[in-house]
């Protein structure tokens, strides 16, 4: 069968229709998001991040991801960690890169051990943390053993989205180790941070207006 040809005018019309759809949906999502609807907050964050129906705005994306992240969304925690890692929408004044990277690791660690929706944690956060510890970042020392643990954690639920795979990278790093590697729980530190966040929320010490 021959390929279907779509005119540029038709594509432009479709693009305009989609923009209008997002703009209409945005007002409904804002109303829900202001009432702490986590899914609406995430939708608004993606709209701002990708420029769907609105002008692209990394700062607005960070605001909505932050609100959803504090409600316990692993997806939002992961995306917020990525924003801090690459300095998108989070750099104000004289924020040191090392502080920004530390914040990224904190949020990614929360997502990596967050049992909702997957009891195994957020696979993207696990893979991203593994890469950070494999190479080391400013303020984050290189830690090959921790990198292996995160790669192994990601390997339990990856579905071909990583190339090379997490399993392959874990095997490569393990083979390069001079001392035997003992598998321990990679998420204890992250769980501690997650529990501390919940404790602060319960006591009212941490609140987003």
Rosetta silent file (secondary structure, phi, psi, omega in degrees, C-alpha in Angstrom):
SEQUENCE: XXXXXXXXXXXXXXXXXXXXXXXXXXXXXXXXXXXXXXXXXXXXXXXXXXXXXXXXXXXXXXXXXXXXXXXXXXXXXXXXXXXXXXXXXXXXXXXXXXXXXXXXXXXXXXXXXXXXXXXXXXXXXXXXXXXXXXXXXXXXXXXXXXXXXXXXXXXXXXXXXXXXXXXXXXXXXXXXXXXXXXXXXXXXXXXXXXXXXXXXXXXXXXXXX
SCORE:     score description
SCORE:     0.000 S_00000001
   1 L     0.000  143.376 -179.717    0.000    0.000    0.000 S_00000001
   2 L   -75.130  158.144  179.708    1.171    3.524   -0.784 S_00000001
   3 L   -72.466  144.156  178.369    2.036    6.018    1.907 S_00000001
   4 L   -81.125  128.520 -178.576   -0.675    8.466    2.940 S_00000001
   5 L   -97.937  129.058  178.469    0.223   12.042    2.040 S_00000001
   6 L  -119.075  127.165 -177.350   -0.801   14.830    4.430 S_00000001
   7 L   -69.986  156.658  178.336   -0.490   18.429    3.321 S_00000001
   8 H   -63.371  -32.687  178.928    1.421   20.956    5.380 S_00000001
   9 H   -65.618  -40.148  178.797   -1.803   22.970    5.719 S_00000001
  10 H   -65.924  -40.583  178.477   -3.575   19.940    7.223 S_00000001
  11 H   -64.070  -40.338  178.835   -0.698   19.373    9.627 S_00000001
  12 H   -63.932  -40.974  178.318   -0.778   23.011   10.686 S_00000001
  13 H   -64.595  -39.607  178.084   -4.513   22.778   11.289 S_00000001
  14 H   -65.370  -41.785  178.813   -4.067   19.616   13.345 S_00000001
  15 H   -61.641  -42.099  179.383   -1.297   21.252   15.371 S_00000001
  16 H   -65.004  -39.253  179.068   -3.524   24.268   16.075 S_00000001
  17 H   -63.762  -41.206  178.992   -6.376   21.970   17.109 S_00000001
  18 H   -66.069  -40.445  177.729   -4.100   20.127   19.539 S_00000001
  19 H   -59.625  -43.018  179.257   -2.861   23.421   20.987 S_00000001
  20 H   -65.543  -37.777  177.850   -6.445   24.506   21.608 S_00000001
  21 H   -60.256  -46.987  179.798   -7.199   21.139   23.216 S_00000001
  22 H   -64.546  -38.020 -179.677   -4.288   21.546   25.629 S_00000001
  23 H   -65.552  -39.597  177.649   -5.261   25.139   26.390 S_00000001
  24 H   -68.251  -43.773 -179.324   -8.817   24.121   27.286 S_00000001
  25 H   -64.781  -31.429 -176.403   -7.640   21.154   29.340 S_00000001
  26 H   -59.420  -41.431 -178.147   -5.124   23.359   31.126 S_00000001
  27 H   -66.447  -35.643  176.992   -7.811   25.417   32.868 S_00000001
  28 H   -68.097  -41.423 -179.070   -9.505   22.257   34.152 S_00000001
  29 H   -68.140  -36.499  178.454   -6.176   20.863   35.344 S_00000001
  30 H   -61.490  -44.422  179.901   -5.254   24.123   37.104 S_00000001
  31 H   -59.888  -42.365  179.441   -8.488   24.025   39.087 S_00000001
  32 H   -71.661  -39.938 -177.772   -7.793   20.423   40.139 S_00000001
  33 H   -63.973  -36.938  179.332   -4.097   21.038   40.759 S_00000001
  34 H   -65.684  -20.560  176.536   -4.841   23.937   43.110 S_00000001
  35 L   -96.570   19.454  176.729   -6.857   21.431   45.157 S_00000001
  36 L    67.735   31.034  171.082   -3.769   19.185   45.366 S_00000001
  37 L   -76.259  111.853 -171.724   -4.832   16.769   42.638 S_00000001
  38 H   -64.814  -41.506 -179.252   -1.483   15.082   42.000 S_00000001
  39 H   -64.082  -38.673  178.131   -2.273   13.844   38.478 S_00000001
  40 H   -66.140  -39.382  177.951   -3.350   17.324   37.393 S_00000001
  41 H   -61.291  -41.418  179.868   -0.151   18.799   38.826 S_00000001
  42 H   -67.428  -40.978  178.187    1.935   16.320   36.826 S_00000001
  43 H   -60.936  -43.779  178.623   -0.012   17.048   33.620 S_00000001
  44 H   -64.351  -36.625  178.308    0.580   20.784   34.077 S_00000001
  45 H   -63.522  -43.415  179.090    4.268   20.139   34.707 S_00000001
  46 H   -66.878  -38.157  177.874    4.601   18.193   31.443 S_00000001
  47 H   -59.931  -46.198 -179.304    2.690   20.895   29.545 S_00000001
  48 H   -68.095  -39.915 -178.273    5.079   23.561   30.815 S_00000001
  49 H   -64.541  -42.096 -173.211    8.154   21.379   30.275 S_00000001
  50 H   -97.658   -6.634 -178.924    7.260   20.440   26.692 S_00000001
  51 L    70.880   38.446 -179.881    5.471   23.633   25.653 S_00000001
  52 L   -95.577  108.151 -179.297    2.152   21.908   24.918 S_00000001
  53 L    81.742  -11.047  179.094   -0.607   24.497   24.740 S_00000001
  54 L  -141.327  168.063  174.960    1.584   27.016   26.561 S_00000001
  55 L   -69.704  140.188 -179.866    4.982   28.589   26.141 S_00000001
  56 L   -58.906  130.837 -173.554    7.748   26.264   27.297 S_00000001
  57 L  -149.421   97.256 -178.756    8.597   27.153   30.887 S_00000001
  58 H   -63.943  -34.457 -179.784   11.029   25.024   32.908 S_00000001
  59 H   -63.794  -45.633  178.658   10.442   27.084   36.041 S_00000001
  60 H   -63.228  -37.761  177.923    6.670   26.435   35.953 S_00000001
  61 H   -61.118  -42.284  179.486    7.357   22.741   35.311 S_00000001
  62 H   -64.160  -40.124  179.164    9.549   22.606   38.411 S_00000001
  63 H   -58.502  -48.235 -177.668    6.832   24.298   40.506 S_00000001
  64 H   -72.510  -38.626  176.206    4.219   21.688   39.541 S_00000001
  65 H   -61.457  -38.320 -179.302    6.627   18.756   39.762 S_00000001
  66 H   -63.905  -44.155 -179.658    7.607   19.963   43.249 S_00000001
  67 H   -63.304  -40.651  178.622    4.021   20.075   44.465 S_00000001
  68 H   -71.602  -35.455 -179.249    3.351   16.571   43.175 S_00000001
  69 H   -63.895  -40.433  179.130    6.682   15.294   44.495 S_00000001
  70 H   -69.224  -17.269  174.993    5.873   16.424   48.025 S_00000001
  71 L   -87.691   -2.243  174.477    2.631   14.461   47.762 S_00000001
  72 L   103.179   11.551  179.495    4.643   11.304   47.112 S_00000001
  73 L   -75.791  117.734  177.846    4.608   10.948   43.317 S_00000001
  74 H   -64.162  -37.166  179.048    7.630    8.905   42.204 S_00000001
  75 H   -61.435  -44.267  179.599    7.183   10.242   38.660 S_00000001
  76 H   -69.978  -39.701  178.097    7.356   13.831   39.887 S_00000001
  77 H   -60.756  -42.469  177.920   10.281   13.094   42.218 S_00000001
  78 H   -62.063  -50.461 -178.192   12.202   11.581   39.296 S_00000001
  79 H   -63.922  -36.057  177.326   11.485   14.507   36.970 S_00000001
  80 H   -66.260  -39.521  175.773   12.362   17.009   39.674 S_00000001
  81 H   -60.817  -41.317  178.776   15.658   15.202   40.226 S_00000001
  82 H   -64.885  -40.426  178.975   16.421   15.411   36.508 S_00000001
  83 H   -61.765  -42.953  177.430   15.631   19.132   36.478 S_00000001
  84 H   -66.330  -39.772 -177.994   18.068   19.716   39.345 S_00000001
  85 H   -59.862  -41.750 -176.503   20.680   17.504   37.715 S_00000001
  86 H  -101.097    4.329  176.220   20.705   19.525   34.494 S_00000001
  87 L    66.440   38.800 -178.200   19.939   22.913   36.046 S_00000001
  88 L  -104.136  108.233  177.349   16.644   23.417   34.226 S_00000001
  89 L    79.034    9.645 -177.118   14.277   25.823   35.957 S_00000001
  90 L  -125.358   -3.727 -175.514   16.040   25.557   39.310 S_00000001
  91 L   -92.336  112.410  178.919   19.054   27.864   39.036 S_00000001
  92 L  -135.066  136.071  177.803   18.497   31.148   40.881 S_00000001
  93 L    63.369 -134.755 -175.056   21.087   33.561   42.244 S_00000001
  94 L  -106.112   43.834  178.389   24.368   32.010   43.314 S_00000001
  95 L   -65.660  123.629  179.404   23.265   28.387   43.710 S_00000001
  96 L   -72.427  145.076  179.063   26.380   26.217   43.661 S_00000001
  97 H   -59.882  -37.361 -179.420   26.444   23.362   41.170 S_00000001
  98 H   -62.675  -38.385  178.025   27.388   20.975   43.976 S_00000001
  99 H   -67.308  -40.045  179.423   24.254   21.966   45.918 S_00000001
 100 H   -63.955  -42.967  178.929   22.105   21.500   42.831 S_00000001
 101 H   -65.386  -38.675  178.234   23.560   18.040   42.206 S_00000001
 102 H   -62.162  -41.432  176.864   23.017   17.114   45.866 S_00000001
 103 H   -63.603  -39.590  178.667   19.347   18.113   45.537 S_00000001
 104 H   -60.600  -45.174  179.894   19.103   16.021   42.373 S_00000001
 105 H   -64.080  -38.695  177.949   20.469   12.969   44.170 S_00000001
 106 H   -60.202  -48.998 -178.386   18.038   13.507   47.060 S_00000001
 107 H   -68.319  -41.101  178.572   14.998   13.588   44.784 S_00000001
 108 H   -64.436  -35.481  178.542   16.195   10.705   42.616 S_00000001
 109 H   -65.828  -39.683  176.865   16.856    8.659   45.758 S_00000001
 110 H   -62.497  -44.661  179.725   13.307    9.255   46.950 S_00000001
 111 H   -65.850  -37.755 -175.851   11.916    8.136   43.590 S_00000001
 112 H   -62.526  -29.664 -178.640   14.239    5.122   43.433 S_00000001
 113 H  -109.379    3.195 -179.191   12.789    3.628   46.612 S_00000001
 114 L   -68.613  120.731 -175.022    9.230    4.931   46.268 S_00000001
 115 L   -80.717    1.641  179.666    6.980    1.828   46.333 S_00000001
 116 L  -120.700  125.668    6.817    4.159    3.513   44.384 S_00000001
 117 L   -86.761  -13.507 -178.721    3.292    2.601   41.695 S_00000001
 118 L  -107.197  130.943  179.457    5.994   -0.112   41.592 S_00000001
 119 L   -65.701  -16.437  179.923    7.144   -1.874   44.755 S_00000001
 120 L   -87.230   -2.532 -179.460   10.567   -2.114   43.080 S_00000001
 121 L    91.997  177.135 -178.246   10.922    1.663   42.919 S_00000001
 122 L   -83.788  114.950 -173.440   11.256    4.040   39.958 S_00000001
 123 H   -65.074  -36.461  179.357   13.459    2.355   37.359 S_00000001
 124 H   -64.863  -40.045  178.632   14.475    5.607   35.654 S_00000001
 125 H   -66.439  -39.743  178.628   15.659    7.098   38.934 S_00000001
 126 H   -62.008  -43.869 -179.382   17.628    3.950   39.745 S_00000001
 127 H   -67.729  -40.323 -179.998   19.377    4.037   36.367 S_00000001
 128 H   -65.158  -41.900  177.659   20.094    7.763   36.619 S_00000001
 129 H   -64.096  -39.335  178.504   21.585    7.375   40.121 S_00000001
 130 H   -58.407  -43.164  179.098   23.733    4.493   38.936 S_00000001
 131 H   -65.497  -38.358  178.824   25.229    6.726   36.254 S_00000001
 132 H   -62.528  -47.307 -177.968   25.872    9.528   38.737 S_00000001
 133 H   -74.142  -25.346  178.033   27.730    7.237   41.134 S_00000001
 134 H   -67.125  -42.756 -176.597   29.573    5.474   38.315 S_00000001
 135 H   -98.881  -21.737 -174.931   31.208    8.652   37.051 S_00000001
 136 L    78.912  146.004  177.801   30.969   10.879   40.155 S_00000001
 137 E  -133.235  170.880  177.969   29.697   14.449   40.101 S_00000001
 138 L   -59.768  118.221 -178.133   30.672   17.692   41.804 S_00000001
 139 L    87.473   -9.959  179.171   30.013   17.057   45.484 S_00000001
 140 E  -120.970  103.245 -177.564   29.114   13.390   44.816 S_00000001
 141 L   -63.894  150.043  174.672   32.157   11.084   44.996 S_00000001
 142 L   -62.455  132.940 -178.096   32.497    8.229   42.556 S_00000001
 143 L  -143.313   90.497 -173.569   31.125    5.060   44.165 S_00000001
 144 H   -63.834  -39.532 -178.615   31.291    2.043   41.866 S_00000001
 145 H   -64.937  -39.802  177.551   29.725   -0.378   44.337 S_00000001
 146 H   -67.569  -37.255  177.254   26.725    1.876   44.851 S_00000001
 147 H   -60.554  -43.080  179.369   26.457    2.294   41.086 S_00000001
 148 H   -60.883  -43.404 -178.794   26.343   -1.495   40.672 S_00000001
 149 H   -61.627  -41.363  179.099   23.576   -1.786   43.259 S_00000001
 150 H   -70.677  -38.100  176.397   21.438    0.766   41.465 S_00000001
 151 H   -61.782  -41.798  179.265   22.101   -0.845   38.073 S_00000001
 152 H   -65.466  -37.634  177.723   21.054   -4.216   39.519 S_00000001
 153 H   -63.992  -43.511  178.861   17.919   -2.660   40.981 S_00000001
 154 H   -66.256  -33.891 -177.788   17.032   -1.156   37.585 S_00000001
 155 H   -62.829  -24.872 -178.022   17.784   -4.465   35.861 S_00000001
 156 L   -69.163  -19.368 -177.179   14.929   -6.117   37.750 S_00000001
 157 L  -137.904    9.303  177.743   12.326   -4.108   35.853 S_00000001
 158 L   -68.916  149.817 -178.391   13.950   -2.639   32.733 S_00000001
 159 L  -129.830   45.262  177.509   12.143   -3.362   29.469 S_00000001
 160 L    82.871    8.311 -177.861   14.744   -2.552   26.844 S_00000001
 161 L   -81.935  -10.608 -179.110   14.656    1.214   27.455 S_00000001
 162 L  -114.868  133.296  176.624   18.346    1.394   28.369 S_00000001
 163 L  -135.381  118.104   -5.027   21.238    0.773   25.985 S_00000001
 164 L   -61.786  163.466 -177.826   23.550   -0.674   27.172 S_00000001
 165 L   -72.813  159.497  178.133   21.190   -2.411   29.592 S_00000001
 166 H   -60.885  -37.626  179.736   21.423   -1.946   33.341 S_00000001
 167 H   -63.205  -43.307  179.560   22.277   -5.624   33.675 S_00000001
 168 H   -65.077  -42.260 -179.648   25.182   -5.289   31.221 S_00000001
 169 H   -66.950  -37.901  177.340   26.530   -2.174   32.939 S_00000001
 170 H   -63.798  -42.061  179.890   26.319   -3.855   36.357 S_00000001
 171 H   -65.195  -41.069 -179.944   28.239   -6.869   35.020 S_00000001
 172 H   -62.050  -47.813 -179.224   30.877   -4.625   33.427 S_00000001
 173 H   -67.312  -36.750  178.775   31.495   -2.661   36.630 S_00000001
 174 H   -62.994  -40.499  179.829   31.509   -5.822   38.746 S_00000001
 175 H   -66.279  -26.915 -178.269   34.183   -7.366   36.525 S_00000001
 176 H   -83.851  -12.898 -178.826   36.340   -4.256   36.946 S_00000001
 177 L   -68.872  139.062  178.481   36.251   -4.373   40.752 S_00000001
 178 L   -83.119  -25.629  179.929   39.490   -5.453   42.416 S_00000001
 179 L  -113.626  152.105  179.892   37.706   -6.708   45.542 S_00000001
 180 L   -57.207  146.438 -177.123   34.677   -9.038   45.733 S_00000001
 181 L  -104.733  126.346  177.944   31.327   -7.310   45.608 S_00000001
 182 L  -106.286  125.902 -179.215   28.702   -8.052   48.252 S_00000001
 183 L   -78.331  120.792  176.160   25.108   -7.207   47.377 S_00000001
 184 L  -126.128  174.065 -179.448   23.411   -5.193   50.140 S_00000001
 185 L   -66.193  116.818 -176.836   20.258   -3.123   50.292 S_00000001
 186 L   -81.826   -6.738 -168.736   20.949   -0.068   48.061 S_00000001
 187 L  -110.965    6.096 -175.616   17.966    1.895   49.267 S_00000001
 188 H   -59.802  -45.436  179.447   18.356    2.162   53.028 S_00000001
 189 H   -61.941  -41.861 -179.872   19.658    5.730   52.877 S_00000001
 190 H   -67.261  -38.863  177.711   16.917    6.726   50.438 S_00000001
 191 H   -62.219  -39.986  178.848   14.226    5.119   52.602 S_00000001
 192 H   -60.568  -42.297  179.651   15.499    7.072   55.595 S_00000001
 193 H   -66.058  -38.533 -179.517   15.180   10.315   53.618 S_00000001
 194 H   -65.341  -42.288  179.095   11.688    9.350   52.465 S_00000001
 195 H   -66.840  -35.733  178.021   10.546    8.640   56.021 S_00000001
 196 H   -66.120  -38.819  177.575   12.043   11.941   57.202 S_00000001
 197 H   -62.593  -43.885  178.443   10.089   13.780   54.495 S_00000001
 198 H   -64.091  -39.022 -179.932    6.857   12.117   55.625 S_00000001
 199 H   -63.598  -42.358  179.705    7.623   12.955   59.264 S_00000001
 200 H   -64.395  -37.663  178.695    8.153   16.640   58.406 S_00000001
 201 H   -65.800  -43.675 -177.635    4.873   16.703   56.487 S_00000001
 202 H   -64.488  -36.146 -178.966    2.963   15.111   59.366 S_00000001
 203 H   -83.521   -6.392  179.589    4.342   17.584   61.884 S_00000001
 204 L    83.373    6.238 -179.451    3.583   20.548   59.643 S_00000001
 205 L   -76.303  -16.352 -178.309    7.245   21.504   59.366 S_00000001
 206 L  -130.715  115.883 -176.974    7.087   21.053   55.610 S_00000001
 207 L  -150.622  135.666  174.479    4.190   22.543   53.683 S_00000001
 208 L  -105.009  129.583  179.241    3.636   23.938   50.208 S_00000001
 209 L   -87.284    0.000    0.000    1.009   26.635   49.867 S_00000001
